[in-house]
Amino acid sequence: MKFLLSTILLTIILISCSTRSKQDDWDKENLRALEIDDERVARAMKAAQDSLQYYIEYFNKYYGKENYSFYLKKSYTDNDVTEHMWAIPFRLSEDGFACVLDNVPNDMTNYELGDTVKVRFDEVEDFFIVTEDSVVIGNYLQKEIENAPLQNP
């Protein structure tokens, strides 16, 4: 019995480490370095803020329903390091969302994948809603990057 429990515990730990490693790899491979004064970033943030009410309405109507996934992006600061990361909302309040951090921080030490974080409405930099395999709305920065690649001077 003791051996069985030890084996089960070891298996859970290995699976957990493997999942974390896969998320770590994905996050590192998809990391982008953009200047905060990049006009594409500003346009994406404005588009997110301009359509945030639609996101909130959709969250109220479809959160928890099968095949709907919701994501929010905001900047997080840890000492002198700032990173822009995605979070998965699970509760709406009068001034924002309670979320679970969905990225592995690159250089930050006070945040981890899976942390519970608050995202106020005025902090939302981007968002997207996915149903099955289609983006319903959002992902504005990705659209900006695809539609207006950075020009080399």
Stockholm file with secondary structure:
# STOCKHOLM 1.0

chainA/1-153         MKFLLSTILLTIILISCSTRSKQDDWDKENLRALEIDDERVARAMKAAQDSLQYYIEYFNKYYGKENYSFYLKKSYTDNDVTEHMWAIPFRLSEDGFACVLDNVPNDMTNYELGDTVKVRFDEVEDFFIVTEDSVVIGNYLQKEIENAPLQNP
#=GR chainA/1-153 SS CHHHHHHHHHHHHHHHHHHHHHHHHHHHHTCCCCCTTCHHHHHHHHHHHHTHHHHHHHHHHHTTSTTEEEEEEEEEEETTEEEEEEEEEEEECSSEEEEEECSCCSSCSSCCTTCEEEEEGGGCCEEEEEETTEEEEECHHHHHHHHSCCCCC
#=GC SS_cons         CHHHHHHHHHHHHHHHHHHHHHHHHHHHHTCCCCCTTCHHHHHHHHHHHHTHHHHHHHHHHHTTSTTEEEEEEEEEEETTEEEEEEEEEEEECSSEEEEEECSCCSSCSSCCTTCEEEEEGGGCCEEEEEETTEEEEECHHHHHHHHSCCCCC
//
